[in-house]
Amino acid sequence: MGRLGQGLIWVVFGAIVLGPVALAATSPLLQWRQPIYIGAGFAGIAALSLMVVQPIVVRAGLPGMTAFQGRRTHRWVGAALIACVLVHVVGLWITSPPDVIDVLLFRSPTPFGVWGAVALWATLGAALVGMARRALGLRRFRTFHMTLVTVAVGASVAHTLQIEGAMEPISKIILSVVAMAGVVAALLFRRPWRMQA
C-alpha cells in the first residue's frame, strides 16, 4: 500500500472518529445547556469514538503501526476511554444527582438510562479484567474481556441511538455501526470461545 492509500485510510478513520464530535459542536441545542452538561455530553461522544479505536489498534490495523505499538496504544486508549466515561457520569451527576443515582441503580424510567448503566458497569468491568490479565491467564482473560467489551459497546450504541441530543443523526449511526463492526471483527479474530474449548 502506497503513501496515498495509507493517508486515505487515516483520513477516513479520522472522519469517522472525530466527525461526530465536530458535528455535535455545531448543534443549536448546546445554547440552552450548562457548560458542565455540555462537557459531560461530549465526554460520552468521545468515549464511543474511542470504542471504535480500540479493536483497530489492538490488531495494529492502522498503516505504519506495529503489533507492539498497537498493544501499547490499546492500553493508553483504554485509559482515556475510562476517563471519558467517568467525566461523562460525574458531569451528569453534578447537573442532576437524582437522575444519575437512578441510572446507576437501574431505577431509571428511561430505556437509554438503563442501557447507559449497563454500558458503564461493563466498561469498568472490562478495564478491571484488563488489569488482572496476568492473574487470569490468557484464555480466561480473553473470554471475560471480550464478553464485557461486547456488552459495553452494544449497550453504549443502544444508549446513544436512543438519545435525541446534540449528536448529528447520520454521523451517530455511522459511528455506532462502525463500533459494532469493530467488536464483531475482534470476536472473529480472537475467537475466545475456541480458546476456552
DRENVO-812287 format. One record per residue: residue in three letters; x, y, z of N, C-alpha, C in turn. Coordinates in steps of 0.2 Angstrom, whole numbers, padded with zeros to 4 digits, always signed. Layout:
N
ALAXYZXYZXYZ/...
REM end
This chain:
197
MET+0004-0006+0000+0000+0000+0000+0004+0006+0000/GLY+0003+0011-0005+0007+0017-0005+0005+0022+0000/ARG+0009+0027+0000+0008+0033+0005+0001+0036+0004/LEU-0001+0036-0002-0008+0039-0004-0013+0035-0001/GLY-0013+0028-0001-0018+0024+0001-0018+0024+0009/GLN-0012+0024+0012-0011+0025+0019-0014+0031+0022/GLY-0013+0037+0018-0016+0043+0020-0023+0043+0020/LEU-0026+0040+0015-0033+0040+0014-0036+0036+0019/ILE-0033+0030+0022-0036+0027+0027-0036+0031+0033/TRP-0031+0034+0035-0030+0039+0041-0036+0044+0040/VAL-0037+0047+0034-0042+0052+0034-0049+0050+0035/VAL-0050+0044+0032-0057+0041+0033-0058+0039+0041/PHE-0053+0036+0044-0053+0034+0051-0054+0040+0055/GLY-0050+0046+0054-0051+0052+0057-0058+0055+0057/ALA-0061+0054+0051-0068+0057+0049-0073+0053+0053/ILE-0072+0047+0054-0077+0043+0057-0077+0044+0065/VAL-0071+0044+0067-0070+0045+0075-0071+0052+0077/LEU-0068+0057+0073-0069+0064+0075-0075+0068+0072/GLY-0077+0066+0067-0083+0069+0064-0089+0070+0068/PRO-0091+0065+0072-0097+0066+0076-0096+0071+0081/VAL-0090+0071+0084-0088+0076+0089-0089+0083+0086/ALA-0086+0084+0080-0086+0091+0077-0093+0093+0075/LEU-0097+0088+0073-0104+0090+0071-0108+0091+0077/ALA-0107+0088+0082-0111+0089+0088-0109+0096+0091/ALA-0103+0099+0090-0101+0105+0092-0105+0111+0089/THR-0108+0109+0083-0112+0114+0079-0120+0114+0081/SER-0122+0109+0085-0129+0109+0087-0132+0115+0090/PRO-0137+0117+0088-0141+0123+0091-0143+0121+0099/LEU-0144+0115+0100-0146+0113+0107-0141+0115+0112/LEU-0135+0116+0110-0130+0117+0115-0131+0124+0119/GLN-0135+0129+0115-0136+0135+0118-0140+0136+0124/TRP-0144+0131+0126-0148+0131+0132-0145+0126+0137/ARG-0139+0124+0136-0136+0119+0141-0131+0122+0145/GLN-0130+0119+0151-0125+0122+0156-0118+0119+0153/PRO-0112+0123+0154-0106+0121+0152-0104+0114+0155/ILE-0106+0112+0161-0104+0105+0164-0108+0100+0160/TYR-0114+0101+0159-0118+0097+0155-0115+0095+0148/ILE-0113+0101+0145-0110+0100+0138-0104+0096+0138/GLY-0100+0097+0143-0094+0094+0144-0095+0086+0145/ALA-0100+0085+0149-0102+0078+0151-0104+0074+0144/GLY-0108+0078+0140-0111+0075+0134-0105+0074+0129/PHE-0100+0078+0128-0095+0077+0124-0090+0072+0126/ALA-0090+0071+0133-0086+0065+0135-0089+0059+0133/GLY-0095+0058+0133-0099+0052+0131-0098+0051+0124/ILE-0098+0056+0120-0097+0055+0112-0090+0053+0111/ALA-0085+0056+0115-0078+0054+0114-0077+0047+0116/ALA-0081+0045+0122-0080+0038+0124-0082+0033+0118/LEU-0088+0034+0115-0090+0030+0110-0085+0030+0104/SER-0082+0036+0102-0077+0036+0097-0071+0032+0099/LEU-0069+0032+0105-0063+0028+0107-0065+0021+0107/MET-0071+0019+0108-0073+0012+0107-0072+0009+0100/VAL-0072+0014+0095-0071+0012+0088-0063+0011+0087/VAL-0059+0015+0091-0052+0015+0090-0049+0008+0093/GLN-0052+0006+0098-0049+0000+0102-0048-0006+0098/PRO-0053-0009+0095-0052-0015+0091-0047-0015+0085/ILE-0047-0009+0083-0042-0007+0077-0035-0007+0079/VAL-0033-0003+0084-0026-0003+0086-0024-0009+0089/VAL-0028-0013+0093-0026-0019+0096-0023-0024+0091/ARG-0026-0024+0085-0024-0028+0079-0019-0025+0075/ALA-0016-0019+0077-0011-0015+0073-0014-0014+0066/GLY-0021-0012+0066-0024-0012+0059-0024-0005+0056/LEU-0020+0000+0058-0018+0006+0055-0012+0006+0052/PRO-0011+0009+0046-0005+0009+0042+0001+0012+0046/GLY+0007+0009+0046+0013+0011+0050+0013+0009+0057/MET+0008+0005+0059+0008+0003+0066+0010-0004+0067/THR+0015-0005+0071+0017-0012+0073+0013-0015+0078/ALA+0013-0022+0079+0009-0025+0084+0011-0023+0091/PHE+0017-0021+0092+0019-0019+0099+0016-0012+0100/GLN+0016-0007+0095+0013-0001+0096+0006-0001+0096/GLY+0003-0006+0093-0005-0007+0093-0007-0009+0100/ARG-0003-0014+0104-0005-0016+0110-0004-0010+0115/ARG+0002-0006+0115+0003-0001+0119-0002+0005+0118/THR-0004+0006+0112-0009+0011+0111-0016+0009+0113/HIS-0017+0002+0113-0024+0000+0116-0024+0001+0123/ARG-0019+0000+0127-0019+0002+0134-0020+0009+0135/TRP-0017+0013+0132-0017+0021+0133-0024+0023+0131/VAL-0027+0020+0125-0034+0022+0123-0039+0020+0128/GLY-0038+0014+0131-0042+0011+0136-0042+0016+0142/ALA-0037+0018+0144-0036+0023+0150-0040+0029+0148/ALA-0039+0032+0142-0043+0038+0140-0050+0036+0140/LEU-0052+0030+0138-0059+0029+0137-0063+0029+0144/ILE-0059+0026+0149-0062+0026+0156-0062+0033+0159/ALA-0057+0037+0157-0058+0044+0159-0064+0047+0157/CYS-0065+0046+0150-0071+0050+0147-0077+0047+0150/VAL-0078+0041+0151-0084+0038+0155-0085+0041+0161/LEU-0080+0042+0165-0080+0045+0172-0082+0052+0172/VAL-0079+0056+0167-0081+0063+0166-0088+0063+0164/HIS-0090+0059+0160-0097+0059+0157-0102+0058+0163/VAL-0101+0053+0168-0105+0051+0173-0105+0057+0179/VAL-0099+0059+0180-0098+0064+0186-0101+0070+0183/GLY-0100+0072+0177-0103+0079+0175-0111+0078+0175/LEU-0114+0073+0173-0121+0072+0173-0123+0072+0180/TRP-0119+0069+0185-0121+0069+0192-0121+0076+0195/ILE-0116+0080+0193-0116+0087+0195-0122+0091+0193/THR-0125+0090+0187-0130+0093+0185-0137+0091+0187/SER-0137+0084+0189-0144+0081+0191-0142+0074+0195/PRO-0140+0075+0201-0138+0069+0205-0144+0064+0206/PRO-0150+0065+0207-0155+0060+0207-0156+0056+0201/ASP-0156+0059+0195-0156+0055+0189-0150+0050+0188/VAL-0144+0053+0190-0139+0048+0189-0139+0042+0194/ILE-0141+0044+0200-0142+0039+0205-0147+0033+0203/ASP-0152+0036+0200-0157+0031+0197-0154+0027+0192/VAL-0150+0030+0187-0147+0026+0182-0142+0021+0185/LEU-0138+0023+0189-0133+0018+0192-0136+0012+0196/LEU-0142+0013+0199-0146+0008+0202-0151+0005+0198/PHE-0151+0006+0191-0155+0003+0187-0163+0004+0189/ARG-0164+0011+0191-0171+0013+0193-0173+0018+0188/SER-0169+0019+0183-0171+0025+0178-0177+0023+0174/PRO-0182+0027+0173-0188+0025+0169-0187+0026+0162/THR-0181+0028+0160-0180+0029+0153-0176+0023+0150/PRO-0177+0020+0145-0173+0014+0142-0166+0016+0141/PHE-0164+0022+0138-0157+0024+0137-0153+0025+0144/GLY-0157+0026+0149-0153+0026+0156-0151+0019+0158/VAL-0156+0014+0157-0154+0008+0158-0148+0005+0154/TRP-0148+0007+0148-0143+0005+0143-0136+0008+0145/GLY-0137+0014+0147-0131+0018+0150-0128+0015+0156/ALA-0132+0012+0160-0129+0009+0166-0126+0003+0165/VAL-0129-0001+0160-0126-0007+0158-0119-0006+0154/ALA-0119-0001+0150-0113+0001+0147-0107+0003+0152/LEU-0109+0007+0157-0104+0009+0162-0101+0003+0166/TRP-0105-0001+0169-0103-0006+0173-0099-0011+0168/ALA-0101-0013+0162-0097-0017+0158-0091-0014+0156/THR-0090-0008+0155-0084-0004+0153-0079-0005+0159/LEU-0082-0003+0164-0077-0003+0170-0075-0011+0172/GLY-0079-0015+0171-0078-0022+0171-0072-0025+0166/ALA-0073-0022+0160-0068-0024+0155-0061-0021+0157/ALA-0061-0015+0160-0055-0012+0162-0052-0016+0168/LEU-0056-0018+0172-0053-0022+0178-0050-0029+0176/VAL-0054-0032+0171-0051-0038+0169-0045-0037+0165/GLY-0044-0032+0161-0038-0030+0158-0032-0029+0163/MET-0033-0026+0169-0028-0025+0174-0026-0032+0177/ALA-0031-0037+0177-0029-0043+0180-0028-0048+0175/ARG-0025-0046+0169-0024-0051+0164-0019-0057+0166/ARG-0013-0055+0169-0009-0060+0171-0011-0065+0176/ALA-0015-0062+0181-0018-0067+0186-0023-0072+0183/LEU-0027-0069+0178-0032-0073+0175-0030-0079+0170/GLY-0024-0077+0167-0022-0081+0161-0025-0079+0155/LEU-0022-0081+0149-0024-0078+0143-0031-0081+0141/ARG-0032-0087+0142-0039-0090+0140-0045-0086+0144/ARG-0044-0086+0150-0049-0083+0154-0050-0075+0153/PHE-0044-0072+0152-0044-0065+0151-0047-0063+0144/ARG-0046-0067+0139-0049-0066+0133-0057-0067+0133/THR-0059-0072+0136-0066-0074+0137-0069-0068+0141/PHE-0067-0067+0147-0070-0062+0151-0070-0055+0147/HIS-0064-0053+0145-0063-0046+0142-0067-0045+0136/MET-0067-0050+0131-0071-0049+0125-0079-0049+0127/THR-0081-0053+0132-0088-0053+0134-0090-0047+0136/LEU-0086-0044+0141-0088-0037+0144-0087-0032+0138/VAL-0083-0032+0134-0082-0027+0129-0088-0027+0124/THR-0090-0033+0122-0096-0034+0118-0102-0031+0121/VAL-0103-0032+0127-0109-0029+0131-0108-0022+0131/ALA-0102-0019+0133-0101-0012+0134-0102-0008+0127/VAL-0100-0011+0122-0101-0007+0115-0108-0008+0113/GLY-0111-0014+0114-0118-0015+0112-0123-0010+0116/ALA-0122-0010+0123-0126-0006+0127-0124+0002+0126/SER-0118+0004+0124-0116+0011+0123-0120+0013+0116/VAL-0120+0008+0111-0123+0010+0105-0131+0011+0106/ALA-0134+0006+0110-0141+0007+0111-0142+0013+0115/HIS-0138+0015+0120-0139+0021+0124-0138+0027+0120/THR-0134+0027+0115-0133+0033+0111-0138+0034+0106/LEU-0140+0029+0103-0146+0029+0097-0152+0031+0100/GLN-0154+0030+0107-0160+0032+0109-0160+0039+0112/ILE-0154+0042+0112-0154+0049+0115-0155+0054+0109/GLU-0159+0059+0110-0160+0064+0105-0157+0070+0107/GLY-0151+0071+0106-0147+0077+0109-0143+0080+0104/ALA-0137+0082+0105-0133+0086+0101-0130+0082+0095/MET-0129+0076+0096-0126+0072+0090-0130+0072+0084/GLU-0126+0073+0078-0130+0073+0072-0132+0066+0070/PRO-0138+0065+0068-0141+0058+0067-0137+0054+0063/ILE-0135+0056+0057-0131+0052+0052-0124+0049+0055/SER-0121+0054+0057-0114+0053+0060-0114+0048+0066/LYS-0120+0049+0070-0121+0045+0075-0122+0038+0073/ILE-0126+0037+0068-0127+0030+0066-0121+0027+0063/ILE-0117+0031+0059-0111+0028+0056-0106+0026+0062/LEU-0105+0030+0067-0101+0029+0072-0103+0022+0076/SER-0110+0022+0077-0112+0016+0080-0111+0009+0076/VAL-0112+0010+0070-0112+0004+0066-0104+0002+0065/VAL-0100+0007+0065-0093+0005+0065-0090+0002+0071/ALA-0093+0005+0077-0091+0002+0083-0093-0005+0084/MET-0099-0007+0082-0102-0014+0082-0098-0018+0077/ALA-0096-0016+0072-0092-0019+0067-0085-0021+0069/GLY-0082-0016+0073-0076-0017+0076-0076-0023+0081/VAL-0081-0023+0085-0082-0029+0090-0083-0035+0087/VAL-0087-0036+0082-0088-0042+0078-0082-0044+0075/ALA-0078-0040+0072-0071-0042+0069-0067-0044+0074/ALA-0066-0041+0080-0062-0043+0085-0064-0050+0088/LEU-0070-0051+0088-0073-0058+0091-0071-0063+0086/LEU-0071-0062+0079-0070-0067+0074-0062-0068+0074/PHE-0058-0063+0075-0051-0063+0075-0048-0067+0081/ARG-0051-0065+0087-0048-0068+0093-0051-0075+0095/ARG-0058-0076+0093-0061-0082+0094-0060-0085+0101/PRO-0062-0081+0106-0061-0083+0113-0064-0090+0115/TRP-0070-0091+0112-0074-0097+0113-0070-0103+0111/ARG-0066-0103+0106-0061-0108+0104-0056-0110+0109/MET-0053-0104+0111-0048-0105+0116-0050-0108+0122/GLN-0056-0106+0124-0059-0109+0130-0061-0116+0130/ALA-0063-0118+0123-0064-0125+0122-0058-0129+0122/
REM end
